[in-house]
Amino acid sequence: MNNHTELKDKVEYQIKRIKKAERERPNLISQTIYIGTLGLVMVLPVVAGVYLGRWIDSLLEGYSVRWTLSLLITGVIIGFFNVYYLIKE
């Protein structure tokens, strides 16, 4: 009798898991939002780095793109880490 009860409990648990998975299945809108978020967390550090670098370079005398390039590369690296950690979650 005990085996019958255990089997019934396991089957009911699996049915609940399947129904929950069907309710939480990603749809087109949620996937589009996810891809948009990935793009945003990649692009924002790059754009912020370029703007900050251009501002610092404009304060220096002469023609210089040293800070712009340095902060551009830093923004790309930070963007890749952001995307990696977002996908990892």
N, CA, C and O atoms as a MOPAC input file, in Angstrom:
PM7 MOZYME 1SCF
protein

 N      0.82300 1    -1.19700 1     0.00000 1
 C      0.00000 1     0.00000 1     0.00000 1
 C      0.86300 1     1.25500 1     0.00000 1
 O      0.51700 1     2.25700 1    -0.62600 1
 N      1.98200 1     1.19200 1     0.70300 1
 C      2.88700 1     2.33200 1     0.80900 1
 C      3.50300 1     2.67800 1    -0.55100 1
 O      3.67400 1     3.85500 1    -0.87000 1
 N      3.83200 1     1.67300 1    -1.34500 1
 C      4.40600 1     1.91100 1    -2.67900 1
 C      3.41000 1     2.61300 1    -3.59000 1
 O      3.77500 1     3.47000 1    -4.39400 1
 N      2.15000 1     2.23400 1    -3.44800 1
 C      1.10500 1     2.85800 1    -4.25700 1
 C      0.98900 1     4.34400 1    -3.92500 1
 O      0.84400 1     5.16500 1    -4.83100 1
 N      1.05000 1     4.69800 1    -2.66200 1
 C      0.96800 1     6.09400 1    -2.23500 1
 C      2.17700 1     6.89200 1    -2.71500 1
 O      2.03900 1     8.03300 1    -3.15600 1
 N      3.37000 1     6.28300 1    -2.62700 1
 C      4.58700 1     6.96400 1    -3.08800 1
 C      4.53000 1     7.22000 1    -4.58800 1
 O      4.88900 1     8.29800 1    -5.06100 1
 N      4.07400 1     6.21100 1    -5.32900 1
 C      3.96200 1     6.36100 1    -6.77800 1
 C      2.96000 1     7.45700 1    -7.13500 1
 O      3.20600 1     8.26800 1    -8.02800 1
 N      1.84300 1     7.47200 1    -6.44000 1
 C      0.82600 1     8.49500 1    -6.68700 1
 C      1.39100 1     9.88900 1    -6.39300 1
 O      1.16100 1    10.81800 1    -7.16700 1
 N      2.11900 1    10.04700 1    -5.29500 1
 C      2.72300 1    11.33600 1    -4.94500 1
 C      3.74900 1    11.78200 1    -5.98900 1
 O      3.80400 1    12.95900 1    -6.34600 1
 N      4.55400 1    10.84800 1    -6.47100 1
 C      5.56000 1    11.18200 1    -7.48700 1
 C      4.90800 1    11.61900 1    -8.79200 1
 O      5.35500 1    12.57000 1    -9.43400 1
 N      3.85400 1    10.91900 1    -9.17500 1
 C      3.14900 1    11.27200 1   -10.41900 1
 C      2.50100 1    12.64100 1   -10.29100 1
 O      2.58100 1    13.45400 1   -11.21100 1
 N      1.86100 1    12.90200 1    -9.15600 1
 C      1.24300 1    14.21900 1    -8.94400 1
 C      2.29300 1    15.32800 1    -8.95100 1
 O      2.05000 1    16.40900 1    -9.48700 1
 N      3.44400 1    15.06600 1    -8.36500 1
 C      4.52000 1    16.05100 1    -8.35900 1
 C      5.01300 1    16.33400 1    -9.77900 1
 O      5.24200 1    17.49000 1   -10.13500 1
 N      5.17300 1    15.30200 1   -10.58100 1
 C      5.61800 1    15.48500 1   -11.97000 1
 C      4.57000 1    16.24700 1   -12.77700 1
 O      4.92200 1    17.08000 1   -13.61200 1
 N      3.31400 1    15.97800 1   -12.54400 1
 C      2.24900 1    16.70000 1   -13.24900 1
 C      2.28700 1    18.18100 1   -12.89500 1
 O      2.13600 1    19.03100 1   -13.77300 1
 N      2.48700 1    18.49700 1   -11.62100 1
 C      2.59300 1    19.89900 1   -11.20500 1
 C      3.77900 1    20.57700 1   -11.87000 1
 O      3.67400 1    21.72500 1   -12.30300 1
 N      4.91200 1    19.87600 1   -11.95500 1
 C      6.10500 1    20.44900 1   -12.60000 1
 C      5.86100 1    20.72100 1   -14.07800 1
 O      6.27000 1    21.75900 1   -14.59800 1
 N      5.20000 1    19.79500 1   -14.75100 1
 C      4.92500 1    19.96300 1   -16.18500 1
 C      3.98500 1    21.14600 1   -16.41200 1
 O      4.21100 1    21.94500 1   -17.32100 1
 N      2.94100 1    21.26700 1   -15.60200 1
 C      2.00800 1    22.38800 1   -15.74700 1
 C      2.69400 1    23.72300 1   -15.46100 1
 O      2.44800 1    24.71200 1   -16.15200 1
 N      3.54600 1    23.75000 1   -14.45000 1
 C      4.28200 1    24.97900 1   -14.13800 1
 C      5.21100 1    25.35100 1   -15.29100 1
 O      5.31100 1    26.52600 1   -15.64200 1
 N      5.89100 1    24.37100 1   -15.88400 1
 C      6.79400 1    24.63300 1   -17.01200 1
 C      6.01300 1    25.17000 1   -18.21500 1
 O      6.49900 1    26.05100 1   -18.92400 1
 N      4.82400 1    24.65300 1   -18.44500 1
 C      4.00500 1    25.13900 1   -19.55900 1
 C      3.56200 1    26.58400 1   -19.33700 1
 O      3.51300 1    27.36800 1   -20.28500 1
 N      3.24100 1    26.94100 1   -18.09300 1
 C      2.83300 1    28.31500 1   -17.79500 1
 C      3.99900 1    29.28400 1   -17.93300 1
 O      3.81000 1    30.42200 1   -18.36500 1
 N      5.18600 1    28.85200 1   -17.57500 1
 C      6.34600 1    29.73900 1   -17.57000 1
 C      7.18100 1    29.66200 1   -18.85100 1
 O      8.27100 1    30.22900 1   -18.91800 1
 N      6.67500 1    28.97200 1   -19.85100 1
 C      7.40200 1    28.84100 1   -21.11100 1
 C      7.58300 1    30.21700 1   -21.74400 1
 O      6.62900 1    30.98700 1   -21.85000 1
 N      8.81300 1    30.52600 1   -22.16700 1
 C      9.03800 1    31.85500 1   -22.75300 1
 C      8.30000 1    32.01400 1   -24.08300 1
 O      8.26000 1    31.09800 1   -24.90400 1
 N      7.72100 1    33.19000 1   -24.27300 1
 C      7.05500 1    33.48000 1   -25.53100 1
 C      7.88700 1    34.49700 1   -26.31300 1
 O      8.96400 1    34.90100 1   -25.87300 1
 N      7.39100 1    34.89200 1   -27.44000 1
 C      8.14100 1    35.77100 1   -28.32900 1
 C      8.42900 1    37.12200 1   -27.69400 1
 O      9.52600 1    37.65800 1   -27.85300 1
 N      7.47200 1    37.67200 1   -26.98600 1
 C      7.66500 1    38.99200 1   -26.37200 1
 C      8.73400 1    38.93700 1   -25.29000 1
 O      9.58800 1    39.82200 1   -25.22200 1
 N      8.70000 1    37.90900 1   -24.44300 1
 C      9.69900 1    37.82700 1   -23.37500 1
 C     11.09600 1    37.57700 1   -23.94500 1
 O     12.07800 1    38.09800 1   -23.41600 1
 N     11.19700 1    36.79700 1   -25.00000 1
 C     12.50300 1    36.57200 1   -25.62800 1
 C     13.02300 1    37.84700 1   -26.28300 1
 O     14.22300 1    38.11600 1   -26.22900 1
 N     12.14600 1    38.63700 1   -26.90100 1
 C     12.54500 1    39.89300 1   -27.51500 1
 C     13.03500 1    40.88000 1   -26.45000 1
 O     14.03100 1    41.57500 1   -26.65100 1
 N     12.34100 1    40.93500 1   -25.33800 1
 C     12.76300 1    41.80600 1   -24.23900 1
 C     14.11600 1    41.36100 1   -23.70600 1
 O     14.96600 1    42.19700 1   -23.40200 1
 N     14.32500 1    40.05800 1   -23.59000 1
 C     15.59600 1    39.52200 1   -23.09700 1
 C     16.74800 1    39.90200 1   -24.03000 1
 O     17.80400 1    40.33100 1   -23.56500 1
 N     16.55100 1    39.74700 1   -25.33200 1
 C     17.59300 1    40.10700 1   -26.30900 1
 C     17.85900 1    41.61100 1   -26.27300 1
 O     19.00700 1    42.04400 1   -26.37100 1
 N     16.80300 1    42.40000 1   -26.13500 1
 C     16.97100 1    43.85000 1   -26.02200 1
 C     17.75500 1    44.23500 1   -24.79000 1
 O     18.58400 1    45.14300 1   -24.83600 1
 N     17.50000 1    43.55300 1   -23.68800 1
 C     18.24300 1    43.81200 1   -22.46200 1
 C     19.71300 1    43.45300 1   -22.63400 1
 O     20.59000 1    44.17900 1   -22.16600 1
 N     19.98200 1    42.34500 1   -23.29900 1
 C     21.37700 1    41.96800 1   -23.56400 1
 C     22.08700 1    43.04500 1   -24.37300 1
 O     23.22200 1    43.41100 1   -24.06600 1
 N     21.42200 1    43.55000 1   -25.39900 1
 C     22.01800 1    44.60400 1   -26.21500 1
 C     22.25800 1    45.86800 1   -25.41200 1
 O     23.28700 1    46.52700 1   -25.56600 1
 N     21.31800 1    46.20000 1   -24.56600 1
 C     21.43900 1    47.41000 1   -23.75900 1
 C     22.59200 1    47.32500 1   -22.76900 1
 O     23.35300 1    48.28200 1   -22.62300 1
 N     22.73000 1    46.18800 1   -22.08800 1
 C     23.82300 1    46.07700 1   -21.11400 1
 C     25.18100 1    45.98000 1   -21.80300 1
 O     26.21200 1    46.17900 1   -21.16000 1
 N     25.19600 1    45.68000 1   -23.09600 1
 C     26.45500 1    45.68100 1   -23.84100 1
 C     26.78900 1    47.08100 1   -24.33800 1
 O     27.94700 1    47.49500 1   -24.27800 1
 N     25.80600 1    47.80900 1   -24.82200 1
 C     26.05000 1    49.09200 1   -25.47800 1
 C     26.24800 1    50.24300 1   -24.48400 1
 O     27.06500 1    51.12900 1   -24.73100 1
 N     25.52400 1    50.24300 1   -23.38200 1
 C     25.60500 1    51.36800 1   -22.44400 1
 C     27.01400 1    51.63500 1   -21.90900 1
 O     27.42800 1    52.79400 1   -21.90500 1
 N     27.77000 1    50.63400 1   -21.46000 1
 C     29.13200 1    50.92600 1   -20.99900 1
 C     30.04400 1    51.44200 1   -22.11400 1
 O     30.92900 1    52.26100 1   -21.86400 1
 N     29.83100 1    50.97100 1   -23.32900 1
 C     30.66000 1    51.42400 1   -24.45800 1
 C     30.37700 1    52.89800 1   -24.74600 1
 O     31.30300 1    53.69800 1   -24.88400 1
 N     29.10900 1    53.24900 1   -24.83300 1
 C     28.74500 1    54.64000 1   -25.12700 1
 C     29.19700 1    55.56400 1   -23.99000 1
 O     29.71600 1    56.65200 1   -24.24100 1
 N     29.00100 1    55.13300 1   -22.75600 1
 C     29.43000 1    55.94700 1   -21.61600 1
 C     30.94300 1    56.13300 1   -21.62300 1
 O     31.43200 1    57.22300 1   -21.32600 1
 N     31.68700 1    55.08900 1   -21.95600 1
 C     33.13800 1    55.19300 1   -22.02900 1
 C     33.59900 1    56.15700 1   -23.10800 1
 O     34.52800 1    56.93400 1   -22.89100 1
 N     32.95900 1    56.11400 1   -24.26800 1
 C     33.33000 1    57.01200 1   -25.36500 1
 C     33.02800 1    58.46800 1   -25.00000 1
 O     33.85700 1    59.35100 1   -25.22100 1
 N     31.84900 1    58.71500 1   -24.44400 1
 C     31.51300 1    60.09400 1   -24.06400 1
 C     32.44700 1    60.62500 1   -22.97600 1
 O     32.89800 1    61.76800 1   -23.04600 1
 N     32.73000 1    59.81000 1   -21.98700 1
 C     33.63300 1    60.23500 1   -20.92700 1
 C     35.03900 1    60.46300 1   -21.47600 1
 O     35.70500 1    61.42700 1   -21.09900 1
 N     35.48900 1    59.58600 1   -22.35900 1
 C     36.81400 1    59.73500 1   -22.97300 1
 C     36.91400 1    60.98800 1   -23.83300 1
 O     37.91900 1    61.69800 1   -23.78600 1
 N     35.87800 1    61.26000 1   -24.61700 1
 C     35.88300 1    62.48100 1   -25.44400 1
 C     35.91000 1    63.73000 1   -24.58000 1
 O     36.58000 1    64.70700 1   -24.91300 1
 N     35.17900 1    63.70100 1   -23.46800 1
 C     35.15200 1    64.85300 1   -22.56900 1
 C     36.52900 1    65.07500 1   -21.94100 1
 O     37.00100 1    66.20900 1   -21.86900 1
 N     37.16700 1    64.00700 1   -21.49000 1
 C     38.50600 1    64.14000 1   -20.90100 1
 C     39.49900 1    64.60400 1   -21.95500 1
 O     40.33300 1    65.46800 1   -21.68300 1
 N     39.41700 1    64.03100 1   -23.17300 1
 C     40.32500 1    64.44500 1   -24.24900 1
 C     40.10400 1    65.90300 1   -24.64100 1
 O     41.06100 1    66.57800 1   -25.02300 1
 N     38.88500 1    66.40500 1   -24.55900 1
 C     38.63800 1    67.80400 1   -24.91700 1
 C     39.25500 1    68.75800 1   -23.89500 1
 O     39.54300 1    69.91000 1   -24.22100 1
 N     39.45600 1    68.29600 1   -22.67900 1
 C     40.08200 1    69.13300 1   -21.66300 1
 C     41.59800 1    69.24100 1   -21.84900 1
 O     42.22600 1    70.17900 1   -21.35900 1
 N     42.17900 1    68.26700 1   -22.56500 1
 C     43.62300 1    68.26800 1   -22.77900 1
 C     43.98300 1    69.11400 1   -23.99100 1
 O     43.17800 1    69.27000 1   -24.91000 1
 N     45.18600 1    69.65600 1   -23.99100 1
 C     45.63600 1    70.47200 1   -25.12700 1
 C     46.07700 1    69.57100 1   -26.26800 1
 O     46.58500 1    68.47200 1   -26.04500 1
 N     45.88000 1    70.04100 1   -27.48100 1
 C     46.30600 1    69.29800 1   -28.66000 1
 C     45.29700 1    68.22800 1   -29.03700 1
 O     44.24800 1    68.07800 1   -28.41000 1
 N     45.64500 1    67.49300 1   -30.07400 1
 C     44.76900 1    66.43000 1   -30.57000 1
 C     45.10300 1    65.14200 1   -29.83600 1
 O     46.21500 1    64.62700 1   -29.95000 1
 N     44.16300 1    64.63100 1   -29.09800 1
 C     44.40400 1    63.41700 1   -28.33300 1
 C     43.15700 1    62.55600 1   -28.34500 1
 O     42.04800 1    63.05400 1   -28.15000 1
 N     43.33300 1    61.29300 1   -28.56800 1
 C     42.23500 1    60.33100 1   -28.47300 1
 C     42.60400 1    59.21800 1   -27.49200 1
 O     41.98600 1    58.15300 1   -27.48000 1
 N     43.59500 1    59.47600 1   -26.69300 1
 C     44.09400 1    58.47200 1   -25.75600 1
 C     43.00100 1    57.99500 1   -24.79600 1
 O     42.78200 1    56.79300 1   -24.63900 1
 N     42.32200 1    58.94300 1   -24.15900 1
 C     41.29500 1    58.57700 1   -23.19600 1
 C     40.07400 1    57.97400 1   -23.88200 1
 O     39.43800 1    57.06900 1   -23.34400 1
 N     39.75500 1    58.47000 1   -25.05200 1
 C     38.59400 1    57.93500 1   -25.76900 1
 C     38.80200 1    56.46500 1   -26.10300 1
 O     37.91700 1    55.64200 1   -25.87200 1
 N     39.95700 1    56.13700 1   -26.64000 1
 C     40.23500 1    54.73900 1   -26.98900 1
 C     40.33100 1    53.86000 1   -25.74800 1
 O     39.81900 1    52.74000 1   -25.73400 1
 N     40.98100 1    54.36200 1   -24.71800 1
 C     41.12700 1    53.56900 1   -23.49100 1
 C     39.77500 1    53.25700 1   -22.86400 1
 O     39.50700 1    52.12200 1   -22.47000 1
 N     38.93000 1    54.27700 1   -22.77800 1
 C     37.62400 1    54.05200 1   -22.16500 1
 C     36.67000 1    53.30000 1   -23.09700 1
 O     35.74400 1    52.64100 1   -22.62500 1
 N     36.88100 1    53.38800 1   -24.39500 1
 C     36.10600 1    52.57800 1   -25.33500 1
 C     36.40400 1    51.09800 1   -25.10700 1
 O     35.48400 1    50.28600 1   -25.00700 1
 N     37.66300 1    50.75400 1   -25.02700 1
 C     38.06800 1    49.35600 1   -24.80300 1
 C     37.56500 1    48.88000 1   -23.43500 1
 O     37.08300 1    47.75500 1   -23.29800 1
 N     37.68400 1    49.74600 1   -22.43100 1
 C     37.18400 1    49.39300 1   -21.10100 1
 C     35.66800 1    49.15900 1   -21.14200 1
 O     35.17000 1    48.22200 1   -20.51900 1
 N     34.94300 1    49.99700 1   -21.86500 1
 C     33.49400 1    49.82300 1   -21.99200 1
 C     33.11900 1    48.52500 1   -22.68400 1
 O     32.14600 1    47.87400 1   -22.30300 1
 N     33.89100 1    48.14200 1   -23.70700 1
 C     33.62400 1    46.87100 1   -24.39900 1
 C     33.84300 1    45.69600 1   -23.44400 1
 O     33.04500 1    44.76000 1   -23.41200 1
 N     34.91300 1    45.75000 1   -22.67900 1
 C     35.19800 1    44.66900 1   -21.72700 1
 C     34.09700 1    44.58600 1   -20.66400 1
 O     33.60900 1    43.50100 1   -20.34900 1
 N     33.71500 1    45.73300 1   -20.12200 1
 C     32.64300 1    45.74700 1   -19.11800 1
 C     31.34100 1    45.24700 1   -19.73000 1
 O     30.59600 1    44.51400 1   -19.07900 1
 N     31.05400 1    45.63200 1   -20.97100 1
 C     29.84600 1    45.16500 1   -21.65300 1
 C     29.81900 1    43.65900 1   -21.82000 1
 O     28.78500 1    43.02500 1   -21.61100 1
 N     30.96300 1    43.08000 1   -22.20000 1
 C     31.02400 1    41.62600 1   -22.34100 1
 C     30.81100 1    40.92700 1   -20.99900 1
 O     30.12700 1    39.90600 1   -20.93600 1
 N     31.38800 1    41.46600 1   -19.93400 1
 C     31.16300 1    40.87900 1   -18.61300 1
 C     29.69900 1    40.99100 1   -18.20600 1
 O     29.14100 1    40.05400 1   -17.63500 1
 N     29.07600 1    42.12600 1   -18.49500 1
 C     27.65400 1    42.29200 1   -18.18400 1
 C     26.79900 1    41.25200 1   -18.90000 1
 O     25.91800 1    40.63900 1   -18.29700 1
 N     27.06400 1    41.05900 1   -20.18700 1
 C     26.29800 1    40.08000 1   -20.96300 1
 C     26.55200 1    38.67500 1   -20.43200 1
 O     25.62000 1    37.88100 1   -20.30700 1
 N     27.79600 1    38.36800 1   -20.12100 1
 C     28.13700 1    37.04000 1   -19.60400 1
 C     27.38700 1    36.75600 1   -18.30900 1
 O     26.79700 1    35.68600 1   -18.15500 1
 N     27.40500 1    37.70900 1   -17.37400 1
 C     26.73500 1    37.48700 1   -16.09600 1
 C     25.21500 1    37.46200 1   -16.23400 1
 O     24.54100 1    36.75800 1   -15.48100 1
 N     24.66900 1    38.21100 1   -17.17700 1
 C     23.23200 1    38.17900 1   -17.40400 1
 C     22.79800 1    36.82700 1   -17.98400 1
 O     21.77300 1    36.27400 1   -17.58500 1
 N     23.58300 1    36.30600 1   -18.92200 1
 C     23.26400 1    35.00300 1   -19.50400 1
 C     23.47000 1    33.89400 1   -18.47700 1
 O     22.72200 1    32.91600 1   -18.45000 1
 N     24.46900 1    34.05000 1   -17.64800 1
 C     24.76400 1    33.03500 1   -16.63200 1
 C     23.62800 1    32.87300 1   -15.64800 1
 O     23.37300 1    31.77100 1   -15.16400 1
 N     22.93400 1    33.98100 1   -15.34300 1
 C     21.77200 1    33.89400 1   -14.44200 1
 C     20.68900 1    33.10900 1   -15.10000 1
 O     19.62300 1    32.91700 1   -14.51400 1

